[in-house]
Amino acid sequence: MNESKIKIKVFGYVQGVFFRYTTRKFARNLGLTGYVKNLPNGTVYIEAEGSKDKLNELLEFSKGGPKHAQVEKVEYEYSLPTNEFKDFDYIIES
C-alpha cells in the first residue's frame, strides 16, 4: 500500500464556517486518520495519513472547503506516515 502523511495549512476565511466539521466528515469517508484544528492566526491545520490518492482528494477538498469558506491559499507537504492516529477527528483548543 502506498501510505503517506500530509500536513495542510488552509488560509482565508476558514474558521467559523464548519470547515473542521466538514473536513472531518470528508476525511472519514475517505478512510483517512489524523486531525483538523483551528490555529490562533486564523488558519486551519490538517494532518492526515492514508493512501496517497485519498490524501490528494483531501488536499483538493481543502482548496475549496465547505460552502461559506473563502480559501485564499493552501500550503502542504508530504512525509512518511507515523501511524500515530486511530481515527480522524477535530481538535478544539481552549
N, C-alpha and C positions, 0 to 999 in steps of 0.2 A: 504494500500500500504506500502511496506517495503522501505520507503525513508531513505536515508543516505547521508553523505558527505564524500568525500575522499580528502586528501591532498597528492600529489605525488611530489617527487623531483627526477629528472632524471639526472644522472651523466654520463659524457663521452663526445664524440664529438656529441653534440646535438644542438648547435647553428649554424645558417647559413646553415642548411640543410632542410629547410622547416618544421622543427619539430612543430613549433607553428601553422602554416597553416594547416598541415595535422591533428594535434591534434584537432583543432577547427572543421574541417570538420567531423572527426570521431565522436567527442562528439555530434555535432549537429545531425548527423544521428542516434545516439542512443537516442536523445531526452533529453540529459543532459543540465544542466545550470551550469555556472561558468566561469572560465577563465584560460588561459595559458599565462605565461610570461617568458622571459629570466631573469636570475639573474646575478648580476655582477661577481659572481665567476665561471661562465661558465655553470651552471646547468640550467635546465628548471623546472619551478614550475607550477603545475597544481592543481587547486581547483575546484571540481565538486560536484554537487548534483543530485540525482535521485534515481532510484531503485537500490538496491544492486547488482542485476545481471548485469545491464548495467554499473555500476561503476567498477565491476570486469572485464568487457570487455575492458573498458578504461585502466585499470591497465595493462592488458595483452598487449594491443597495445603499451603502454608506455615502456614496457620492450624490444621492438624491434624498435619502431619508424618508420619513413619513410625510404626509400631506402638507402640513404647515411649516415644515423645516425649510430653511434657506441656507443651503450648504454653499459656502464660499470657496473652500478648498479642502483637500484631503491629503494628509501625509501618511505614508505607510512604509513598513519594512517587513520582510520575511526573515524568519530564522528557524533554527531547528526546534522541534517540539520538546517540551519538558514533561509532558503527560501529568501535569500537576492538577488539572481540573477534572471534576467528575460530571459536571453539568454546565449549562450556560445560564448565567444569572446577571442581575444588575446589582451594583454596589451603591448603597446610599451612604454618603459621607455626612457627618454631622458638622 
